[in-house]
Amino acid sequence: DDCEMSRHTMYALMLGAAVALAVTGGAQATCLSDAGNEDFFENLASYVGITGPMPRAGSCCQADICGIPCPATHPKPPSGFGIGIGIMIAFFCAIGLAAFYFVGGKAENFFVAGRSLPLFVVTLTLASQSIDSNALLGNADLSYKYHFYDGAVLPIGLGLSLILNGIFLAHKVNEELVLTLPDIYGKKYGKVVEIVTSLCTCCSFTCLLAGNLVGMGVILSYIFDISEVGAVFLSGIICLAYTACGGLFSVAYTDVVQAAIGMIGCLSVAYWLISNAKEEAPPPSIGMPKMASFTTVTSGTVGNQDIGMYMYPDDATAAMYDGVDCEFNPGVKCYNTAKWCPSDDNCVADNGAYPLDDKRIFENQMSDPAALTPFPNAILFNWATIFVLGFGNLAALDFQARCMAARTPLQARIGCILGGLLTFFVGIPFAYLGAITRYYYGPDSKYAEFEADTCSTILDLPTCAQWKPDPKAFIKLLTTEPPAFLGAWGLLGIVAASMSTSDGAILALGTVFSHNVVRHFVDFDDTKLLMVSRIVTVPFAFIAMAIASAYQSDHPSGATGYLLIVAFDIVLAGCIVPLFAAFYWPFGKPSPSAALCAVVGGTLLRVILEVSLPKDGWLLLPFAKKEFYDYGVPAGTTTTGKVGSDGTLFPTWFDVPADEQWNPDSCVQEKFEDYTGADSLASPLFSLVMFLLVSGIEKVKGSPLFDFGAWSTPYNKKINEDNAAALTKA
């Protein structure tokens, strides 16, 4: 990137100094937590006529402390993006609202679309539910912030769940002729288990809805230049309006249109970027020159301006950029200023963030904790994510509602398998876009932002060690790099994916809570059931909007992708074992008491582990490797006759005298310690143990362990009177 030389190299303010400084502190730190370090850089600045506290007016901490240019201002998206996306959202809403006339006052039409959906609709609606903003935007965001598999595990887990559902459950769910998934728990285990699982699935889908509202909201916020909170509520109200009117008819047929438009758009922009991006991943850093009139602090030597500050890590990288012999470190090659930066307005340089090149994918990321050296690898959490999504999604209300709505059990099975393959085909390419996004918006880009008050031993950085990823980087990429119509189509595809899953989640929340919870305590007919379902969607939608507002796009856990995992972690803990047992228990009828203990036990253990296991929020196990240490705080100043403390010296890969380079061991760092993922794996295992244990006790005892009378007796729920033939068949 072209650079402005007065702001480009590390420690720019040191370059005019020629004497050592003894710093005693006293000023309140604004860029650095150590007041002495802050005073050190302020005093250095005074040597070149710059006074006042940091950050300077019109500057930033990373420039004043580290000499890294302040992040460049990104251009706002053209108005055409907003117009196009606004028109298509209105079109989707019109289709959903028109479906009001197909419901006809029948609960079966509202809940399962009259069990009339053909195979292509089932396939596309299942794929639309799976390919949501988590599988697309969340995927791209996570692979940009971390690496390929950190994002790819989302579509891999979601697609796997559909395939597993097609193999094991879809046909059996369709054959039950029920309205909701908790109806199956009621038919097999009784009302108590039905209510408990209903509450678990409602909690799950509130988080799922929130994650998709974050995804849709961040796009609308950026495109229309409104607050992210306002965009979240706008997104929720839009989806709520047409879902509450048309039920599954509106959801299913808007899903078809959204899938047709959205998937093609997402695929098109993904493969265009993969084929046409300047780089598939950030290349090795080219480095940076010295500042004008650079003078060493300890010896007063005036630096050679034709030799840069950056030292190359190996001969291959030096040869790539025609490196020249370094000035203060014999035998090492440095940045070739004469070639790459002959003048301030003709300068190619970067921040030195990639001594060796980044890669599109590290093939051993899922097998080696140190695969991403010098950065940590969330290997356990990534495997746990695949497991949570692959199995937890089997209790997804929206997936199973579409299986119930299929015309035949075979179509339900085939639709699930095809939907899973579509999820792989559309979702996984978005993980490849993470490396491309890092090239344009990563730590070596002109938009890079760093936390000045951080150090890292393994990165060899005394300050400005922590890169702060841009939460809107991928959206900005789509508005600038591809052709405008293709970028808009890709954004529209993500919005369509968000809407298709959000409306399904809203519908599921309304139907399950009214039909499987409220109806047990307040008796009403099918006509009132529709009214209650529509009313119930409103508070759930607003609760999800509130959660989404708290987990915005810049949330440290990743917002969209993280909320997806939380959603299905909830149901995986207790609901999956009884669901499989309902159809595959080999010893007669499964036990209602065993199911209740499995649901409650697994869920309670999950809650206990959530609050008791060490969790620092980084999702990283404490491996005994140097990569698994958090960023530290730069060491404080000293009065030992050196230039200053190690927090005021240069990295060891800068071409300066040895006594002006910091000691990397001076950075005190704490080890990461986060067991997230272990709790997700332990809870369903405990649920299985509880089911087997209680079933065994009851067999020995010869009677139920718990008896709640009619509430623990399996039963068939009354649906529509005009569906008597189907009920008789059941």
N, C-alpha and C positions, 0 to 999 in steps of 0.2 A: 504494500500500500504506500501511496505517496504520504510523506510525513512532514510535519512542521518541525524543523530541527530544534527550535528552542524548547520543545516539549517532548522529545522522543526518547532519549536514553535514560537508563537508570541513574537516579541521584543527580539529576541535572543541576541542582543548586550547588553541588560540590565542585563543579568544574571551574569556577573562578577562584576558589580558595587556595591559598598557598601556605597557610600556617595551621598548626594543630590548635584545637580549641578545647578548653576544659569547661565542661558544662555542669552547672549546679542545679538546674531545674527551677521551678517556681511558677511557671505559667500553667494555666489550665489547658490540658491537652484537648485539641479538637479533632485532630487526625490520628494521633497516636495516644494510647492510654498512658504511656510513660511520659510525664511532663518534661523530663530531662531530654529525651529524644526529640520531643516536639521543639523545645528551645534550641537544640542543636541545629535543626534544619532551618529554623527561623533566623538564627545567627548567621548561618551560611548564606542565606538569601540576602542578608544585609550587605554582604561583601560585593554584591553586584547591584546594589541600590534598590533592593526590594524589601519593603518593610511591612509589618502588620502580621496578625495571626493567620494561621492556615485553617482551611483552604483560602487561597487568595481570591479576590474578586475576579470572577470570570474564569476561575481555575477549579481544580478538584484535588482531593487528597492524593490520588494515585499519581498525578502530575507533580504536585509539590513535594511529595516524599520520594517517589520512585522514578520520576521522569517519564512515566508512561502517559501518552496522550489521553486527555479526557475522552470519554466515549463520544463518538460522533453522533450528531442528531440525525435520526432516521427520517426520511421524507414521509409525509402522510400519504395514505393510499388515495388514488384518484376517486372522485365521487362516483364514477361508473360502477365501482365495486358495490357500493351501498345501494345504488339504484337496482342493479341486477339481483342482488340477494334479497332486497325488500320485496321485489315483484314475485320472486319464486316462493318466498315464505307466504305471501298472500295467496298464491295459487294453491299451495299445500293446504292452507287453512280452508279454502273454499271447498276442496274435495272432502275434507273431514266434516265440515258443517253440512254438506249435502247428504252425507250418510245418515243424518238424523231421520230421514224419511224411510230408511230401510229397516230401522229398529222396530217400528210398529208397536211399541209398547210391550214387547216380549223380552223377558230377561234372557232367554236363550239366545236371541238375536244380539242383544247388547253384550253378553259375556263371551259367547263362542261363535258369533256370526252365523247362527242357524246350522252349525256343523256342515257348512256348504263350500268351504274353500277348496279350490282345485290345487293340484300339485304345484304348479308354477307359482301360485300365490303363497302357498305354504312355504315353499323354498325361499322365495324372496323376503317374506315377512320374517322368517327365522333368521335369515342372513342379515336383514336390517336390524333386528334386535341384537344380534351378535356384533355386527360392525357398527359400533357406536362411536361417540367422540373419544371414548377411552381407547378403543382399538386403533383409532386413527390419530387424533390430536395428542392424546395421552401417550400413545406409543411413540410418536415422533418427538415429543417433548422429552421423554425419559431417555430415548436413545441419543438425543442431542446433549442432554445434561450429563449423562453417564456413558453408556455405550450400547451397542447393537441389541444384545439380549435383554438389557434392562427394559427396553421397549417391546421387543419381539415376543416376550413371554405373554403379553396381553392377548394378541390375536391367536397365538399358539394355544393358550389355555382355553380361550373362548371357542375356537374351532374344534378342539379336542372334546369339549363338553357336548357339542351338538352331535358329533360322531358317536360318542358313548351313549348319548340319549337315543339316537337312532338304533343302535345295536340292542340296548337293554330295556328301555322304558317307553319310547314313543308309542309303539303299537298297543302296549298294555294300557297306557293312559287313555288313548283314544277309545279303546274297547269299554272303558268304565262308564262312558256316557255321563260324565259329571260336568259341572260348570267351572270349577276351580280346582287347583291342586290340593288345597286342604280338604276338599270333599272326599278325596281318596283316603286321607288319614281318618276322616270320620267313618267311612265305610269299613275300614279295616280295624280301627282301634277305638272308635267312639268319640264323643263330643269333647272330652277333656283334652285329648291329644290333638284333636282338630283345632281347638281354640289356641292351645299353646303354640302349635306350629304356625297358625295364622299370624299370631303376634310376632313370631320370629321372622316370617317372610315379609311382614309389613315393615319391620325395622330394616331388613335387608334392602327392600326396594326403595325405601326413603333415601338410603345412601346411594343406591344406583341412580335414582332420579337426580340427586344433588350433583353427582359427578358429571352427568350429561348436561345439566344446566350450567355448570362451570365451563364446559367446553363450548357450548353454544354462546354463553354470555361473553366469554373472552373474545370471540370473533366479532360479535355485534358491538362490543365495547370499542374495539380497535377500528372497525370499519366505519361506525357512525360517530366515533369520538364522544362517547358517553361514558359515565362511570361504570365500572365492572359490576358493582352491586345493582345499579339500575338495569343493566343489561341482563343480569341473572333473573330479576323479577319480571322483566319484559318477556324473556324466553319462557319462563314458567307459565305466565298468564296466557301466552299464545297457545302453547301445547294443551293447557287445561281447557281452554274454551272449546276446541273442536273435539277433544277426547270425551268430555262430559256429555256432549250432545250425541255423538254417533256410536260410542262404544267400540267394540271390536270391528264392526263394519268400517267405521271411519279410520281406525288404526290400521287395519289390514290393507285397505285400498290406497290410503296415503303412503303406506309402507312400500307398496308396489311401485308407485310413481317415484317416491324418494329413492328407492333402491335403483331403479332404472337410470334416473338422472345422476344420483349421487355416486353410485359405484363406478359408473363409466367415467365420471369426472375425476374421481379420486385416482382411479387406475391411470387415466391419461396423464394427469399432472405428475404422478409418482414416476411413471416410466419416462416421461419427458425429462425430468430432473436427473434421473439416473443416467440417461443417455447423453444429456447436453450440459451438465454442470461442468464448470472449469476444472474442478478437482473432485474426485470421489471421496476424498478425505483430506484434512490438512496435511500439506507436505512438510518436510523438515524446515525449521525456521531459517530464514536468510540472515537474521540478526539486525544489528543497528550500528551506526557510526559513533565516533566520539563527538562530544559537543565542541563547538568552536572554542579555541583557546584553552582546551583541556590541560590542566596542570595537576600533577600529583600533589597530594597534601603533604606527605612526609618529606619528599626530596625536592619538591619544587620543579620537577622535570616537566617541560612543555611537551605534550603529546604530539606524535606524528599524525596529522589529520588525514593522511591517506590510508591509515590502518584503523579499522573500526574497533569498537569496544567488545564486540561479541566474539567468543572463541568457539570454533566448531568442535563437536564431540569426536569426530573421526575423519579419516582422510576422504572417505566417499562423499560425505556431506560437504567438506571443504572443496572437493573437486567439482561438485555440482554447482557451486556458487563462485568458483574461481577465487578461493580464499588466498590470502597473502600471509606471509610470516608475521606473527604477532610481535609486538614491541617489547613487552615486559615478560613474556613467557616463551622462551626459545623452544623450538620444535613443535609448536602448535600453530595452526592456521586461524586467521581472523577474518572478519568481514572486510570485503574489498570496497572501501569507500570511494576510491577513484572510479570504479566501474558502476557501482550501484547508487551512489549518492554524490554526484559531482556538484550539485547545488541544492539549495533548500527547496526549490520548486521542481526539482527533478530527482526525487529520492525514493528508492524502493527499499523498504525496511519493515520490520515487524517487532513484536514484543519478546521474541526468543522463547515462546511458550512450548515449542516442539523441537527439542534438540534432535530427536529422531522423529520420523514421520508418524502420524496417526494412521489408523487403518479403518476401512469400512467395517470390518468385522474381525474379531480375534476368535479363531475357531475353538480355542481352549477355554473360552470365558466360562462355560458351564461345567468345567471339570477342574480348573486350577484357580485357587483363590488369588494367586499372584499374577493372573493372566493380564491384568491391566496396569501392571507396574509402570510408573510410580504411583498410580492411583489404586485405591482399594476396590475390591470386587464383591458385590452383594450376592454371592453365589447361593447361599442358603435361601435368602429371600426370593431369588429368582426361581429356584426349584419349587419353593413353597407356593409361589404365585401360580405356576402351571397347575399344581395339585389343587389349590383352592378354586381356581376358575374351572378346571376340568371336571371336578366332582361337585363343587358347590353349586355350579350352574345347573346341575340336574334337578335342583329344587327351585329353579327360576320360574316364577309365576308366568312371565311372558312367554318363555319357551314352551311350557306345557300347555298354556292356553291355545297356542297355535296348533299343537298336536291334537288337542281336543276338537278344534275347529276343522281339522282335515276331514275330507269326505270318507276316507277309509283308513284303517290302521296301517296298511301298506304305504299309502301316500304319506302318512305321518312319519314313517321310518325313512323312506327315501328322501323326503323333504329335509329331515334333520341331517342326513349324511351329506346331501348336496349343499345345504346351508353351511355346514362345517368346512367343506372344501372351498366354498366361496370366501369364507372368512380368512382362510389361509392365503388364498390367491390375492385378495384385496388388502388385507391387513399387514402381512409380513413385509411387503415392499416399503411400507412406511418406516419400518425400522432402519432400512438402508438410508433413508433421508436424514437421519440424525447426524451422520458424519458429514454429509453435504452441508447441513445447517451449521455445523461447527466450523466449516471452512469460511462461510460468509459471516457468521456471528459468534465465532468462538474466541478463545483467549489470544489468538494472533490476529484478530480482525480489528478494524478501526472502531468497531462498536464495543470492544472489550471493556469490561468494568471489573475492578479488583478491590478487595478490602485491604486498605493500606496497613492496618494494624494486625497483620497476620504474618507468621513465618512458618517455614517447613524445612525440616532437615533433608528429607528425601528429594524434595524439589530444589534444594540448594537456594532458597530465597529467604533473606533476612527480613524483608517486608514485602507487602503486596503479593503474598503467596496464594491467597484464596480468590479464584475466579468466581464471579457472580453471574451465572447464566441468565440470559434475557428470557423471561417467561413468555414473551410474545415473539420469540425469534422465528419460529416456524411459520407463523402467520405473516410476519414481515417478509420472509423468504417468498411466500406465495404471491405477495403483492408486488414484488420487484423483479425476480429472476425469470420466471416463465413468461410467455406471451400473456398479455393482460386477460384475454378471454379464458385462457387455460387456467391461470391462477385463480380467477373468479369462480370458474367451474369447480376447481378443487376445494375452495372455501365453501362453496355451496354444497358440495358433497359432504363435507364435515358437518355443516349445519343440518342437512337432511338426515344424516346419520344420528345426530343428537336428537332431532325431533322424533325420528322413528322409534328410538328407544325410550325417550321421555314420555311420549304419549302411551306407549305400552306399559311403562311403569305406573303412570297415573291411573290408567284403567285397572291394572292389577290391584293397586292399593284400594281403590274404591270398591271393586267387586268383592275382594276377599274380606275386607273389614266389615262391610255391610252384610254379606251373605254368610260368612263363616264365624263372625263374632257377634255383631249386633243382633242378628236374627235369633240367636239362642236366648236372648233376654227380652226382646221386644217382638211380638208376633205381628207380621204384616204379610200381605199377599204380594204377588209378583209385580203388580203395578206400582205399589209403594216401594218395592225393592229397587226398581229402577230409579225412583226419586231419591231414595236414601243413598244409593250408590253414587249418584251424581253429586249429592251434597257432601258425602264423605271425601270425595276427591279433593275438595277445596282445602280443608285444613292440612291434609297430607302434602299437597302441592306446596303450600306456603311454608310448612316445616322444612321441606326439602330446599326451598329457596333460601331459607335462613341458614341452613347448613352450608349450602353452596356459597353464600356470601362470606362465611367464615373461612372456608377452604377455597380461596381464590387462586388464580393461576400462579401467583408468586409464593404460594405456601411451600415451606421447605420439603414436605413429603411428596409434592408433585400433584396435588389436587385431583385432577381427573382420574389418572390411573390408580392413585392410592384409594380413592373412594370406591372404585370398582372392586378392588381387592377386599376392602372392608365389607362391602355389601354381601359378597358370597362367602366370606369367612364366617359371617353370622350364621348362615343356614348350614354350612358344612359342619360346624361344630356339633349340631344335634339332630338335624332333620334328615340327613342322607341315609343313615343306617336304617331307620324305620321305613323309609321309602323303598329301599331295596328289599327289605324283609317283607313288605306288604305283597310283593309279587314273587319273591324267590325263597321265602322261608320253607325249608324242606320238611318240617315236622308238623304238618297240619296248619291250623290257623295261627298267625303270629300273636303274641301276647300284648294286650293293651297296656298292662303294667310295665312290661319290658320296654315298650315304645315310649311311654311317659318318662321312665327313668333315663332312657337313652337321650331323649330330647333335653330334659332338664339337666341331667348330669353333664353332658357334653357342653351345653351352653354355659352352665355355671363354671365349669373348669376353664372354659375360654375366658370368661370374665375375670376369674381369679388370676390366671396367668398373665392377662393383660396388665393388671395392676401390680403383680408381684415380681415378674421377670425384669431384670435390668433392661431398660430401653432408653437410649439417649437421642433417638429420633433419626439416626443415620442409617438404620436398617443393616448394620454391619456387625458380623460376629467378631469377637476379640481374638483373631488369629495372631499367633506370635510371629508376626512379620512386620517389617518397618513400614509397609504401606498402610497398615491399619492403625494409624495415629492421627488424631485430629490436628487441625492447625493450632499452632501456638501463638503467643504474643511476643513481639520483638523484645530482646533483652534490653534492660535499662542501661543508662549511661554510666561511665566510670571516670575516674580521674587518674588513670594509670599511665598517662603520657601517650596513649594511643589516640587515633583520630577521634574516637568516641567509643561507645559500646558496640557490641556486635550488631545491635539493631540499627547502627548508623553506617555500617561498612558495606562493601560490595559483595555480590555473590562470587563464588570461586571460578565461575565461567566468564568473568569479566577480565579483560586484559589490563590489569593494574598491578602495581607492586604487591608482593605477598602480604606485607604488613597492613595493606588496606583492604584485604579480603576477610570476610567474617569467618568465624568458626561455626560450622553447621551444628555442632553439638550444643551450642549455647541456646538453641531453641527448645524450650521445655514444652513437650506435647503429651497429651493424655491419650491413652488407647481407647479406640471406639469400643463400645460394649452395648450391643443391641441384639436381643434374642428373638426379635420379631420373625416369625416363620416357624420357630419351634413350637409355639403355642398353637399355631394353625394346624400343625401336623399331629400334635398330641391329643387335641380335643376330640376329633372324630374317632381316633383309636380308642379313647376312653369311652366314648358313646357306644362303640361296638362291644367293648368289654361289659358295659352295663347291660346291654340288651341280652347278651349271652348269659351273663350271670343271673339276671332276674328270670329269664326263661328256664334256666336250669333249676333254680330254687322252686319255681312254681311246679315244675314237673315232679320234683321230689315231694313237695308239699301237697300236691294234688288239688290246689285251689289258687285263685288269683292272689298276688301279693297285696294289691290294693283293690278295693271294690267301692266304686262311686255310684253304684246302682245303674240306672239308665244312662248316666253320663259316661260310663266306661264300657258301654255295650255298642258294638258296631251297628250301624244303621244306614239305610238309604234315605237320602234327602229328597223331599218332594220338589219337583222343578215346575214345569208348565203342565197344565191339565191337557193341552193339545199335543203333548209329547208322550201320551200314554203308551203308544206302540213301542217307542224306543225304551221306555222304562220296563215294559213287560219283557222285552227282549233281554234287557239287562238282568 
